[in-house]
Amino acid sequence: MGSNNIKLFHEIEGLVSLASENKNMTGIFLDIGEEFTQIFSIKKGVEWLEEFPMGGAIFTREICQNLGLTEKEGEDLKRRFFKNQLTEGIRQRIENLVSETSKVWFSQLKEKLKKKAKFYSPFPGTFYLMGGGSLFPDLKKVLEKESFRDLPLPRVLKVNFLKAEDLPLEIQIADSLSPRALPSILLSFCQYAKKYY
C-alpha cells in the first residue's frame, strides 16, 4: 500500500473509549453483522470478546428460500421491512418465517454467555444491539422474552439499539445512517486513532 505507518484498530477500542467518557454506557454489545455476531462485554473496560457464525444473512436466506425470492429481491424486501414500508400482514409473515431462526441465534448467544459466566459474573444488565442484522425486530423480542434464568443477569434486562445518532459526533448528519456504518464510526473514537484525525 506504499505506507510504513499502518495502524489497525478494532471497533471495540472505540466502544471502550466511549464507555470511559460515558459511565452509563456499559453492557453486552452485540454487533450482528452479515455472517457473524460479535459479543463484547464492557464494564470498566473490556471484560471479554466472543463471536459465533450467525448474522443477518441467515435471516435473508430464510426469507428468500421460503418466498422463492432472489437474493436481490430478498435484500429489497428486508430493506422495506426495516423501513416499515410493508403491510402488517406481510410484516407478520416475515416475522413468522424468521422466528425459529431467531431462536437458534438466541441459543448460540446463550451458549457463549454460559461459557463466560464461569469467569465473569454478574453480567451487565443491558444489551446493546448494533450492525445491519440488529434491525430484525425479532432479535430484540427474543432477547426480551427468552429465559436467561441460568445466567448471572439481572431480572429486568434492558435491550437498546446503539445508533450513530446516539454517539457524540462533532458533525451532525442530516440523514440517519445505516446500522452497518456504526462499526466504522466507532473506529473514530479509538484513543490511538484520534491522533490520526
N, C-alpha and C positions, 0 to 999 in steps of 0.2 A: 504494500500500500504506500510505500515511499515515506514512512514516518518512523522515527525512532522513539517517539513519545506516545505510545498507545496505552491507554488506560481502559480496563474493563471494570464495569460496575454491574451490580445486581439490584433489581428493584427493591429488595429488602433493605438495602442500605438507605434508600430514600424513606422507606417506612420507619426505620429506626430513627432517622433524623427528625421526621415529623413527630413521632411519638415523644422524643426528648423535648420538643418545643411545646407539645400539647399533651399534658399528663393524662387527660381523659382518653387519649387515643391508644388504648391497649386492648388486646383481644386476640382472637384467632382470625387471621386474614386468609381468605380462600380466593386465590386467583384462578378462576375457571377459564382456562384457555381453550384452544381448539381441540387438542388431543390429550392434554394433561390438566390435572388440578393440582396446584401447588398450595401447600399449607404452611403458614408462618405463625408461630406463637410469639407475641411480643408483650412483655410486661415492662421490666426495666431493661430494655434492650431485647435482643433476640434470645428466646429460650430454646427454640428448636425449629427445624425445617423438615418438611416431608413432601412427598408428591405421590400421585397414583395416576395410571394411564387411562383416564376417562375425562373427557372435556365436552364442550358444546357440540362438537362434530357428531358425537354419537346420537344426540337428540335430532339433529338434522337428518342423519341417515335413517333413523327410526321413522320420521315423518315421510321421507321420500319413499321408503320401501312400502309403507302402509297405504300411501295415497297414490303410488305409481308416478311419482314426480322425478324429473331430472334433478341433479344437484343444484343447478342454477335456479330452477323453479322452487326447489326446497328452500334455498337461501332467500329468495324473494318473499316467499310465504312467511318465513321466520322473521324477516325484517318488518313485514306488515303486521305480524303478530306482536312484535316488540313495540311498534308504534301505535298499537291499539286501533288498527285500521281494518279489522275483520269483524264480522258479525259475531254476536255472542254464541251462536250455535257452532260456528267454525272454531272459535277460540276454545270452546268446551271440548270439541272433538280432538283438537291438537293436545290439549292438556290431558285428556284420557289416553291418547296414544303414547305420551311420554311418561305417564305416571309410574309404570313399572320400572322403566329405565332410571327414573329419579330415585326410586327405592334402592336399586342396585348401586347407583352413585353414592347414596347415603350409607349403605352398608360398607362400601370401600373406605369412605371417610371415617366411619366409626371404628373400623379395624385399625386404621392408622392412629387414631386418637387413643385407642385402648393400649397400643404398644407404648405410646409416650406417657400414658397415665402412671405407669410404674415408676417413672423417674421425675415427672414434672406435674405436681399437683398442689393445690387445685388449679384447674384451668381458669382463665379469664371468662367472664360471663357474657361476652359479646362476640358474635361472629360478624365479620365484615366481608361482604361479597364484592368481588370486582372481576374484571375481564369480560369478554364478549359472551361467554356461556352463562354468566350470572343473571342475564336478563330473562332466562326461563323462569317464570313465576313459580313453577312447581318446586324449584330448588329451595326457595325461601320458605315455601309452605312445608316442605318435607323436614327442613331443619327445625321449624317451629312445632311441628306436630309429632314427629317420630320421637321415640324414647331415648334419652341419654341417661337413664336411671343408673346404669352400671359404670358411669364415668364421673369423675370429680368435677362436675359442672353445677352452677347454681340452679335452683329450681326454676327461677324465672330467667329465661335466656333471651337476650336481645339479638335480633338479626337485622343488620343495617347494610345498605349498599354504600360502598365507597365510590364517590363520583369525582370527576375532575373539578366540578363546581364547588366541592367541599374543601378543596385544597387551597392553601394560601398563595395563590398565583398572583404575581405582580401585574401581569397583563390579563385584563378581563376579556373573555371570549364571548362573542355575540351569540353564537350557536352552541348548543350543548354538544360536547364531544362524545364520541362513541366510547363505551367502556373498554374497548380494545386499545384505546390510546392511553389508558391510565398507567400501565407498566412503564411506558416510555416517559410519561410525565414524571413519574416517581423518580426516575434516574436524575432528574434535575435537582432533586432535594438531597442527593448524596453529599456528605460533607466534603469528600475528595473532589467530586465533580464540580462543586461550586467554584473552585479555584480556576476552572477552565471556562466558565461562562462570563 
